C-alpha cells in the first residue's frame, strides 16, 4: 500500500507509513519513534547509543507498567531487564547498560522498512559501527520542525496502545469489539473478564490514516487539545440510521472519521445528513488503509463490514442505499485542501 504516502510524499507521511504500515513484532519501533521525538531539539545530529538508551528504555518501561505484552515472542532478555527495573531489582545504570547492549539489536535496522522494503526518506543513518550511534538526517529535522510533529507523536502513542491491547487480548484468537465513547472521546473494548477497558484516544487512532486532514473538505485539523482546529469525531452514517447498519455497531471504527468543526457542525455542516457517494468511496478507501496496514482491529473491521474488499464495498453500498430511503438530500462540502486518499 505504498500509495498511502506516494499520493502526498511528504516527510510527515513517510513517518506515518513507518508507524502504521511497518511490521509489528515488538513495540520497539514505537519506543524509538517517541525517543526521536524527544530528541527533536537536538543540535548535534550524531546520537550515540549511550545518549539514546535512557529515552528508549523509559518509554518501554512506562508501557510495561500498563501492559506486560510488548512483543509477539514468548521471551525477551531486554524486556526482562525492563521488568526488573520496574520492580526495583536492578539499578538505572544497569538498565541503561543493558539497553545499549540488547535494546537496539533489530529496531535500528528495521525502522525504515515498510512492506519489506526500505522507504526512500530516511530519518536517521546507522553509524553504530563507525561512531557508536545513529546520525539524524535532514528529513528528520524537517519533520521535527513541522507543526504536525506533535500530532505524529500522539499518533505513535495511540498506535502503540492499540497494538499492545491487541497482543494482550490475542486478536488472532478472540474477536475484539472496539467502540467509540463520545463522553471521553476514547476507543474502548472489553477484556476477557468482560471488564470495560479504555484503549486510546480515538483522534490519535484515526488521524494518521487521514494524514492530519478533515475527512470531508481536506483542510488541516489537529488532535491536540485546546487548539482552534481540534478535530471532531464524526459518525459517517449518523446514529439515527442504526437500522441501516444491519446490526453492526454505528460506534465502530469503520464508521468514525475526523472532521473539522465547519464540516461537522458549522452553518453548512453535515449534522445528520448523508454524505455524497464520492465521500462514501473515500470512506471505503480509508477503511481499506486501516485493514491493509494490519491495524490491530482489522479482524473486527472485517467481521463488521466484510471478509474481503468486495464484501466490504457491498456492505457500505447497502447501508448507503438504506440510508438514502430515510434521508433524501445528500451533503458534500467544498474542498479546502488537496486530497490525501
N, C-alpha and C positions, 0 to 999 in steps of 0.2 A: 504494500500500500504506500509506495514512495510518493504517489500523487498527493498524499496528505501535506507534505512540505513543499513539493515542487510547484503546486498551484500558487504558492506565495513563499518563495525561497529566502526567507529572512532568517537571521541567526536565532531569533526567538522561536521560530517554528522548527528549526533543526534541533534546538534544545528540547522542545516539546516532543519531537519524534523519538528522541532518546528515552525520555521519561515514559511515554505512552506506548511505544512500539518495540522498545528494547526487550531483551529476554528477561524473564522474572524467575530466577532460580534462587536468588538471595536478595536481601534488601540492601546490599552494599552499594548498588548503583544510586539509590535514593540518598544514602548517607553521604556519598561522595558529591552528589549534586548539591546537597544542602551545605556541605563543607565549602565547596567552591563559592556558594552564595555568601558564606561567612567571610570569605577572603576577597570580596568584591572591591574593597577599597585599597587593596594591597598595591604598592608601587613597584616592588621588586617582582618581576614575573617568574622567577625561579622559586618554587615551593618545595623544600626538602620534605622527605617523609617524616622527619622528626617534627617539622612545623605543622604538617597536615594531620598527623596522628591524633592530637588532642581533640580537634574538631570532629574528626571521623568517629573516634571512639565514643565521644559524648552523645552523638546522635544515635548510635547503635544502642548504647546503654539506656538511654532515655526510652527508646521504643521497646526494649526488652522488659522494662518495668510494666508496660501496658499490655504487651503481647509477647509471650515467650517464643512464639513461632516466627522466626525471621529468615528461614531458608527452607527449601524443599528437601534437602538432605537430612538424614536421620541424626547426624552428629557434625559438630564443627568445633575445632580446637579454639578458634578465635572467639566464637560466641560463648564458649565455656569460660574463657578468660573474662569476658564482659560480664557474665553472670556472677562470677566470683567477685568482681569489683563491686557490683550492685549489692552483694551480700556482705561486703566489708571484710572479705577474707584475703584480699591482696591489696597492695598499695596503688596509688595512682601512677607512681613511677613504673611499677610492674605492668600496669595496664597499657601505658604508652609504649613501653618497650615491646610488649607482645603485639601491639597494634602495628608497629613498624615492621615486625618480623612476619606476622600472619595476616594482617588485615587487608593488604593490598595485592595479594598474590594473583588474583584474577580480575578484579574490578577495573584496574587501570587499563589493562589490555582490552577489556570487553566494553568499556563505557561508550565508545562511539559506534558500536556495532548495532545496526538496525536491520532486521530481516536478513541476518547472516552476511551482512556487508557493511564495511565502514562507511559512514557518511562523509561527504566532502568537507563540510565545515567543522574543523576540529577546534575544540575549546582548550585543549592543552596537548603538549607533546611529552612523550615518555622519555625522560632523561635519567632514569634510575641508575643505569649502568655507568653513565658518564658524570653525572652531577648529583646523584643521590636523591632525585625527586622528579617533579613534573614542571614543565615550563608553560605558563599561561599564555594563550595566543591572543592575537588582535581580535579574533572573533569573540573570545571570552570578554575582553574589556568592552567591546561594542555592546554586547548583550547586557553586561553589568551596568552600563550607563543608561540603558533603556528604562523608561518609566514602567515597562511591563515586568521588570525583573522581580519585583516584589510579588507580583501575581504568580510568576513562574515558580517562586519558592513555595507559595501556598498550594499551587497545583501539585508540586512534588510531594508535599506533605499529605495531601488528600489521596494521591495515588498510592503512596506507601500505606496509608491506613486501610485502603480498600484491599490491597494485596495481602497484607498480614491478616486481615479479617478472613479473607477467602482461604488462606492457608490454615488458619486456626480452625475454621468450621469445616474444612475439607470439601470445597465445592465440587471436586470430582466425584464425591460420594453422596453429597447432600445438596438438595436444591435450596439455595439461599434466597429467601424472599426479602427484598430490599425495597422500602418505600420511603417517600418523602414526607416529612413532618413540617408543615408550614409554620408551626408555632416556634420552632427553633432553627428552621432552615437547614436541618441536618438530614442525612440519609440514615435510616435505622434498619436493623434486622433483628432476628431472634437467635439466641444461641441454642445449643442442643437441649437446654433445660427450659426452652421457650421464654427465657428472660429477654426483655427488650434491650437492645444494645445500640447506642449511637456510634456510627462509624466515622463519618467525616462530614464536613461542610458540603452541601450539595453544590454550591457555587464552585468550590475548588475541584470537585469531581467532574464537572461539566465544562468548565471554561477552556481547558486545553483543547478539546475537540472543536470548539468554536473559535479558537485562536484569539481570544480576547475581543470578539466582536458580538454585537447583538445578532441573534439568530435571524431576525426578520429584516432589519434595514442595514446591517453591517457596520453601524457606527461603533466606535470604541466603547467598551464597557470595562469595568474593573470589578474585582472581587474583594477589594479592600473595604473594610467597614469605614463609615464616616467619610466617604468620598462622594462628590457630586454625581459621578456616573456609575455608582454602585448598581450592579445588575440585579434585576428582579428574576426570581424563579417562576416561570410561567408554564401552565399546562397547555400544550398544543391543542388537544381536544379538551374543552372545558369540562369541569366537574359535572355539570348538569347533563352531559351526554354519556354518562356511565353505561347506559343501556346499550350503546353502540360499541362498547369495548368487549362485548361477549364474555363478561366475567373477568376480564383481565384488569389489573389494577390501574386506575387512572393516575395514581400517585407513583407508578413505576417509573424507572429511569428512562425507558423508551419514550415516554410522553412528556418528559421535562426538558425545557430549553431555557437558556438565559436570554433575557430581553432587556433593552433599555426602558427607562420609565415612560418615555413618549410612546413607544410601541405597545407597551403593556397596559398603561392606564392614563395616557395623555388624552388631549382633546379628541384626537382622531385615532385613539388606541384600539387595540384588539378587543379587550374585555371578553365577552362570551361569544364573540363571532368566530366563524370558521375561517382559518387561513386558506389562501388560494391553493390550487392544485400544484403550482410551482413550488410553493412553500412545503407542501406535502412531500414532494420529491426531495426537497432539501432535508426534511426530517428523516426520510429513508436513508439518504446518503450519510447523515450524521450517525444514525444507528448502526450502519454498516461499518463505519470507522470504529465505533465502540466495540463491535464484535470482532472485527479483524485485528484489533490491537490486543486480542486475548485479554480484554478487560476482565477483571476479577468477577464481574457479574454477567459475563457473556452467556453462561448456561441459563441464568434466569431470564435474560433478554430473549434468548432463543425459545425458551419454553413459553414465554408470554406472547411472542409475536410470530414464531415460525422457526423450524429447524434448518431451513435453507433460505437463500435470498428470495427465491420466487414465492415461497410461502409467506415470508415477512412482507413482501410487497403486496400480496393479496390481502393479508390481514389489514394493512393500513388502508388499502382501497375500499375494503368492505366497511371499515369504520367510517371512512370519509363519506361513502355513499349513504350510510345510515344517518350520519350527522346532517347531511345535506337535506334530508327529508324534514328534519326538525328546524334547521336554520337555513333559510334560502340564500341570504346575502353573504357573499364571500369578502374576505378582507386581505389586503396586502398594502404595506406602506411604500413610500418612495425610497429608493436606495440612497443611503447616505455614506456609502463606503464601497470598497471593492469586495467582490465575492471571495469567500475563503473555502468553500466546498460546494 
